[in-house]
Amino acid sequence: MESISARARIGCRVNPAEFLLAGVIVARSTSLLLSKALLTTMSPLNILSVRFCLAFVILCAIFFNRMKRMDLRTLLMGMAIGGAFSAMMAAELFALKHTLASTTSFLENTAIVIVPLMEALLHRKLPCKRALLCAGLTLIGVGALTLRSGRFSFGLGEGLCILSAMLYALAIILTDRLSKKGDPMLIGIAQVGFIGLFTTIASFIFEAPKLPSCASEWLPILGLALVCSCFGFTLQPVAQRRIPSERASQFCALNPLSTAAMSAVLLHEKMGVMGVEVEKLVMLTFGVSGMLGGAAGVLVGVLWAIDPMMGSMAGLKGWAVAVLGGVGSISGAMVAGILLGIAENVSSAYISSGYRDAIAFVAMILTLIIKPTGLMGFKFEEKV
């Protein structure tokens, strides 16, 4: 019995790399919404150029000492992965001009099926039936949630999405192979830099590039650079270092699900084959979130002394993050949380740890005075 329970514990052990990859995929799913808003005033390659060049500058500032260990081999590996991702995202943004964000995300993440097929072709053997079955069932389920009105029409946008899916599958396989041959963090940083370089060159050749000119352009770019590029793209090689490419491709299912949910709430796109009632879904989400918060409070109470004000500081800081990012903006909350965490740690290091908790309230007060809508509390424009 002891050996059976030991094997069961080993089988149920959670791989931290899978949690990291799931977070990376969900973070990157916000890029479609932010890019959709920017496409009304900026061209696709221009968006990618500014986003990844800004992200690379931020990463260089944070990891300056670590980047001194960068060698030619790491640069070449980053260039290979960056080239695949550059082509993939260029196709993705051009597709967004012709179809919905949820449809783009679903078709792009058909990579969940393409990756096992490519791996089988590379190894010159038949694909694993179990992997194909899991991928197929996941694809059907995700399609039922994300495709609109029970119909599927194929046009230029959908064709670009399929091209993007094939390039995404190639990028996943390249990341799987190369992340095991060097420092995955340095490879991720080099990858971001080369994406910025390639898209900047392409933007000068095919477009008339420009810098963002107003807050409604700079704030989504900042969200794309911090959340989607600095976190999403840089840490993918770190996560995939310990995950096979077929397994990693299955996490692609998270992207269309989170994109469809956020598109339904923020862009008012339909969700599901017959359309999900978004208002009821939001109410259900708030209810489940409240129950999970209550359960978390009970568990935390076991570790620390229970008192009426337990968790009040965390709640107040959460409200400060919501105000700073823009109430109702998921991407804004993510960016604001990162910025607030950096500000608190910098103040502790250079001013005094006693002022750490005050930073959140100072940021909230300044936001309410200067920009009450928050960093990303702006309206999305829809073409009718």
C-alpha positions as CSV (number, residue, x, y, z in Angstrom):
1,M,0.0,0.0,0.0
2,E,2.8,2.4,0.8
3,S,4.5,1.8,-2.5
4,I,1.2,2.4,-4.3
5,S,0.6,5.7,-2.5
6,A,4.2,6.8,-3.1
7,R,3.7,6.1,-6.9
8,A,0.4,8.0,-6.8
9,R,2.1,11.0,-5.2
10,I,4.8,10.9,-7.8
11,G,2.3,10.7,-10.6
12,C,0.3,13.6,-9.3
13,R,3.3,15.8,-8.8
14,V,2.9,19.1,-10.5
15,N,5.7,20.4,-12.8
16,P,6.4,24.1,-11.9
17,A,7.5,24.6,-15.5
18,E,3.9,23.8,-16.6
19,F,2.5,26.5,-14.3
20,L,5.0,29.0,-15.7
21,L,4.2,28.0,-19.3
22,A,0.4,28.4,-18.5
23,G,1.0,31.9,-17.1
24,V,3.1,32.8,-20.2
25,I,0.4,31.6,-22.6
26,V,-2.4,33.5,-20.7
27,A,-0.3,36.6,-20.5
28,R,0.4,36.5,-24.2
29,S,-3.3,36.1,-25.0
30,T,-3.9,39.7,-23.9
31,S,-1.7,40.8,-26.8
32,L,-4.6,40.2,-29.3
33,L,-6.9,42.6,-27.5
34,L,-4.3,45.3,-27.1
35,S,-3.2,44.9,-30.7
36,K,-6.7,45.0,-31.9
37,A,-7.1,48.4,-30.2
38,L,-3.9,49.7,-31.7
39,L,-4.6,48.6,-35.3
40,T,-7.0,51.5,-35.7
41,T,-4.2,54.0,-35.6
42,M,-0.9,52.1,-36.1
43,S,0.3,49.6,-38.8
44,P,1.0,45.9,-37.8
45,L,4.7,45.8,-38.2
46,N,5.1,49.2,-36.6
47,I,3.3,47.9,-33.5
48,L,5.6,44.9,-33.3
49,S,8.7,47.1,-33.8
50,V,7.9,49.6,-31.0
51,R,6.6,46.8,-28.6
52,F,9.7,44.5,-28.9
53,C,12.3,47.3,-29.0
54,L,10.9,48.8,-25.8
55,A,10.7,45.4,-24.2
56,F,14.4,44.7,-25.1
57,V,15.5,48.0,-23.6
58,I,13.6,47.1,-20.4
59,L,15.2,43.6,-20.3
60,C,18.7,45.0,-20.9
61,A,18.2,47.4,-17.9
62,I,17.0,44.6,-15.6
63,F,19.4,41.8,-16.7
64,F,22.5,44.0,-17.6
65,N,24.9,42.0,-15.5
66,R,23.6,38.6,-16.8
67,M,23.8,39.8,-20.4
68,K,27.6,40.1,-20.1
69,R,27.6,36.3,-20.4
70,M,25.9,36.4,-23.8
71,D,27.9,34.6,-26.5
72,L,27.6,34.2,-30.3
73,R,25.9,30.8,-29.9
74,T,23.2,32.2,-27.7
75,L,22.7,35.1,-30.1
76,L,22.3,32.7,-33.0
77,M,19.8,30.6,-31.1
78,G,17.8,33.7,-30.1
79,M,17.9,34.8,-33.8
80,A,16.4,31.5,-35.0
81,I,13.6,31.5,-32.5
82,G,13.0,35.3,-32.9
83,G,12.8,34.9,-36.7
84,A,10.1,32.3,-36.4
85,F,8.1,34.4,-33.9
86,S,8.5,37.5,-36.0
87,A,6.9,35.9,-39.0
88,M,4.2,34.3,-36.9
89,M,3.2,37.6,-35.2
90,A,3.3,39.5,-38.5
91,A,0.8,37.0,-39.9
92,E,-1.2,37.2,-36.7
93,L,-1.6,41.0,-36.8
94,F,-2.4,41.2,-40.5
95,A,-5.1,38.5,-39.8
96,L,-6.5,40.6,-37.0
97,K,-7.4,43.3,-39.5
98,H,-9.7,40.9,-41.3
99,T,-11.3,38.7,-38.5
100,L,-12.2,38.6,-34.9
101,A,-9.7,38.3,-32.1
102,S,-11.3,35.1,-30.8
103,T,-11.2,33.4,-34.3
104,T,-7.6,34.5,-34.8
105,S,-6.6,33.0,-31.5
106,F,-8.4,29.7,-32.2
107,L,-7.0,29.2,-35.6
108,E,-3.5,30.3,-34.6
109,N,-3.5,27.7,-31.8
110,T,-4.3,24.8,-34.1
111,A,-0.6,24.5,-33.5
112,I,-1.7,22.1,-30.8
113,V,-2.3,19.5,-33.6
114,I,0.5,20.7,-36.0
115,V,3.3,20.2,-33.5
116,P,2.8,16.4,-33.0
117,L,2.6,16.0,-36.8
118,M,5.8,18.0,-37.3
119,E,7.6,16.1,-34.6
120,A,6.5,12.8,-36.2
121,L,7.8,14.0,-39.5
122,L,11.2,15.1,-38.0
123,H,11.6,11.7,-36.2
124,R,10.3,9.8,-39.3
125,K,7.7,7.9,-37.4
126,L,3.9,7.9,-37.0
127,P,2.6,10.4,-34.5
128,C,1.6,9.2,-31.0
129,K,-2.1,8.3,-31.1
130,R,-2.7,9.4,-27.6
131,A,-1.2,12.8,-28.3
132,L,-3.2,13.3,-31.4
133,L,-6.4,12.2,-29.6
134,C,-5.8,14.6,-26.8
135,A,-5.0,17.4,-29.2
136,G,-8.0,16.7,-31.4
137,L,-10.5,16.7,-28.4
138,T,-9.0,19.8,-27.0
139,L,-9.2,21.6,-30.4
140,I,-12.9,20.6,-30.7
141,G,-13.7,21.8,-27.2
142,V,-11.9,25.1,-27.6
143,G,-13.5,25.6,-31.1
144,A,-17.0,25.1,-29.6
145,L,-16.2,27.9,-27.1
146,T,-14.5,30.4,-29.4
147,L,-16.1,30.1,-32.8
148,R,-19.0,32.4,-33.4
149,S,-22.6,31.6,-34.4
150,G,-22.0,28.0,-35.3
151,R,-20.5,29.0,-38.7
152,F,-17.0,29.1,-40.0
153,S,-16.1,31.1,-43.1
154,F,-12.7,30.9,-44.8
155,G,-11.2,34.1,-46.2
156,L,-7.9,36.0,-46.2
157,G,-7.9,36.5,-42.4
158,E,-8.4,32.8,-41.8
159,G,-5.7,31.9,-44.3
160,L,-3.2,34.2,-42.5
161,C,-4.2,32.6,-39.2
162,I,-3.4,29.1,-40.6
163,L,0.0,30.4,-41.8
164,S,0.5,31.9,-38.3
165,A,-0.3,28.5,-36.7
166,M,2.3,26.7,-38.8
167,L,4.9,29.3,-37.9
168,Y,3.9,29.0,-34.2
169,A,4.3,25.3,-34.3
170,L,7.8,25.8,-35.8
171,A,8.6,28.3,-33.1
172,I,7.5,25.9,-30.3
173,I,9.7,23.1,-31.8
174,L,12.7,25.5,-32.2
175,T,12.3,26.7,-28.6
176,D,12.1,23.1,-27.4
177,R,15.3,22.1,-29.1
178,L,17.4,25.2,-28.5
179,S,16.4,26.1,-24.9
180,K,18.1,22.9,-23.7
181,K,21.5,24.0,-25.3
182,G,22.1,27.2,-23.4
183,D,20.9,29.7,-20.8
184,P,17.2,29.9,-21.5
185,M,16.8,33.3,-20.0
186,L,19.6,34.8,-22.3
187,I,18.0,33.0,-25.3
188,G,14.7,34.6,-24.4
189,I,16.2,38.1,-24.1
190,A,18.1,37.6,-27.4
191,Q,14.9,36.4,-29.0
192,V,13.0,39.5,-28.0
193,G,15.8,41.7,-29.3
194,F,15.8,40.0,-32.7
195,I,12.1,40.2,-33.0
196,G,12.4,43.9,-32.5
197,L,15.2,44.1,-35.1
198,F,13.4,42.1,-37.7
199,T,10.1,43.8,-37.4
200,T,11.8,47.3,-37.4
201,I,13.5,46.5,-40.7
202,A,10.3,45.1,-42.2
203,S,8.4,48.2,-41.0
204,F,10.8,50.5,-42.7
205,I,10.6,48.5,-45.9
206,F,6.8,47.9,-46.1
207,E,5.3,50.7,-44.0
208,A,5.8,54.2,-42.8
209,P,6.8,53.7,-39.1
210,K,6.1,56.2,-36.4
211,L,6.3,56.4,-32.6
212,P,3.0,56.3,-30.6
213,S,1.8,59.9,-30.3
214,C,-0.8,59.8,-27.5
215,A,-1.7,58.0,-24.3
216,S,-4.2,55.8,-26.0
217,E,-1.3,54.4,-28.1
218,W,1.5,54.4,-25.5
219,L,-0.4,52.6,-22.8
220,P,-1.3,49.5,-24.8
221,I,2.3,49.5,-26.2
222,L,3.5,49.6,-22.6
223,G,1.2,46.7,-21.7
224,L,2.3,44.7,-24.7
225,A,6.0,45.3,-23.8
226,L,5.8,44.5,-20.1
227,V,3.2,41.7,-19.9
228,C,3.3,40.0,-23.3
229,S,7.0,40.5,-24.3
230,C,9.1,40.9,-21.1
231,F,7.1,38.2,-19.3
232,G,5.5,36.1,-22.1
233,F,8.2,35.8,-24.6
234,T,11.3,35.9,-22.4
235,L,10.2,33.2,-20.0
236,Q,8.8,30.7,-22.6
237,P,12.3,29.2,-23.2
238,V,12.8,28.9,-19.5
239,A,9.5,27.0,-19.1
240,Q,9.9,24.8,-22.2
241,R,13.4,23.7,-21.1
242,R,11.7,21.1,-18.9
243,I,8.6,20.3,-21.1
244,P,8.5,18.2,-24.3
245,S,7.2,20.2,-27.3
246,E,4.1,18.0,-27.7
247,R,3.1,18.7,-24.1
248,A,3.9,22.4,-24.5
249,S,1.7,22.6,-27.6
250,Q,-1.3,21.4,-25.5
251,F,-1.0,24.6,-23.4
252,C,-1.9,26.5,-26.6
253,A,-5.5,25.7,-25.7
254,L,-5.4,28.3,-22.9
255,N,-4.8,31.1,-25.4
256,P,-8.0,31.0,-27.4
257,L,-10.0,30.3,-24.2
258,S,-8.7,33.3,-22.3
259,T,-8.8,35.5,-25.5
260,A,-12.4,34.5,-26.2
261,A,-13.4,35.3,-22.6
262,M,-11.7,38.7,-22.6
263,S,-13.0,39.5,-26.1
264,A,-16.5,38.8,-24.9
265,V,-16.2,41.1,-21.9
266,L,-14.0,43.9,-23.5
267,L,-14.7,43.8,-27.2
268,H,-18.3,42.5,-26.9
269,E,-17.6,39.6,-29.3
270,K,-19.8,36.5,-29.2
271,M,-18.4,33.5,-27.3
272,G,-19.4,30.0,-28.1
273,V,-21.1,28.2,-31.0
274,M,-24.5,29.7,-30.1
275,G,-23.2,32.7,-28.1
276,V,-22.7,32.8,-24.4
277,E,-24.6,35.3,-22.3
278,V,-21.6,37.4,-21.2
279,E,-23.5,39.2,-18.3
280,K,-24.4,35.9,-16.6
281,L,-20.8,34.6,-17.2
282,V,-19.4,37.7,-15.5
283,M,-21.8,37.3,-12.6
284,L,-20.8,33.6,-12.3
285,T,-17.1,34.5,-12.4
286,F,-17.5,37.1,-9.6
287,G,-19.4,34.5,-7.5
288,V,-16.7,31.8,-8.0
289,S,-14.0,34.3,-7.3
290,G,-15.7,35.3,-4.0
291,M,-15.9,31.7,-3.0
292,L,-12.3,31.0,-3.8
293,G,-11.3,34.2,-1.9
294,G,-13.2,32.9,1.1
295,A,-11.5,29.5,0.9
296,A,-8.1,31.2,0.6
297,G,-8.9,33.3,3.7
298,V,-9.7,30.1,5.7
299,L,-6.4,28.5,4.6
300,V,-4.4,31.6,5.5
301,G,-6.1,31.8,8.8
302,V,-4.6,28.5,9.8
303,L,-1.1,29.8,9.3
304,W,-1.5,33.2,11.0
305,A,-3.5,34.5,13.9
306,I,-7.1,35.3,12.9
307,D,-8.4,38.8,13.5
308,P,-11.0,41.0,11.9
309,M,-8.4,43.0,9.9
310,M,-6.6,40.0,8.5
311,G,-5.8,40.5,4.8
312,S,-6.9,44.1,4.8
313,M,-3.6,45.4,3.5
314,A,-3.6,42.9,0.7
315,G,-7.1,43.9,-0.2
316,L,-6.3,47.6,-0.1
317,K,-3.2,47.0,-2.3
318,G,-5.4,45.0,-4.7
319,W,-7.8,48.0,-5.0
320,A,-4.8,50.4,-5.5
321,V,-3.7,48.1,-8.4
322,A,-7.2,48.1,-9.9
323,V,-7.4,51.9,-9.8
324,L,-3.9,52.4,-11.2
325,G,-4.4,49.9,-14.0
326,G,-8.0,51.0,-14.8
327,V,-11.1,49.4,-13.2
328,G,-12.3,46.7,-15.6
329,S,-9.0,46.4,-17.5
330,I,-7.4,43.0,-17.0
331,S,-4.2,44.0,-18.9
332,G,-4.1,47.2,-16.9
333,A,-4.2,45.3,-13.6
334,M,-1.4,43.1,-14.7
335,V,0.8,46.0,-15.7
336,A,-0.1,48.0,-12.6
337,G,0.7,45.0,-10.4
338,I,4.2,44.7,-11.9
339,L,4.9,48.4,-11.7
340,L,3.7,48.6,-8.1
341,G,5.8,45.6,-7.0
342,I,8.9,47.2,-8.6
343,A,8.1,50.6,-7.0
344,E,7.7,49.0,-3.5
345,N,11.0,47.1,-3.8
346,V,12.9,50.1,-5.1
347,S,11.6,52.3,-2.3
348,S,12.6,49.6,0.3
349,A,16.1,49.4,-1.1
350,Y,16.8,53.2,-1.6
351,I,14.5,55.0,0.8
352,S,13.2,52.9,3.8
353,S,11.2,49.7,4.2
354,G,8.9,51.6,6.5
355,Y,7.4,53.5,3.5
356,R,6.8,50.3,1.5
357,D,3.1,50.0,2.2
358,A,2.5,53.7,1.6
359,I,3.7,53.5,-2.1
360,A,0.4,51.8,-3.1
361,F,-1.8,54.6,-1.6
362,V,0.4,57.4,-3.0
363,A,0.1,55.8,-6.5
364,M,-3.7,55.5,-6.1
365,I,-4.1,59.1,-5.0
366,L,-1.9,60.4,-7.9
367,T,-3.8,58.3,-10.4
368,L,-7.2,59.6,-9.2
369,I,-5.8,63.2,-9.5
370,I,-4.0,63.0,-12.8
371,K,-5.8,60.2,-14.7
372,P,-8.9,58.9,-12.9
373,T,-9.5,56.2,-15.6
374,G,-6.2,54.5,-14.8
375,L,-3.3,53.5,-17.1
376,M,-5.5,51.5,-19.5
377,G,-9.0,52.6,-18.6
378,F,-9.9,53.7,-22.2
379,K,-12.7,52.7,-24.4
380,F,-12.2,50.2,-27.2
381,E,-13.4,51.4,-30.6
382,E,-15.4,49.0,-32.8
383,K,-16.0,49.4,-36.5
384,V,-19.6,48.8,-37.5
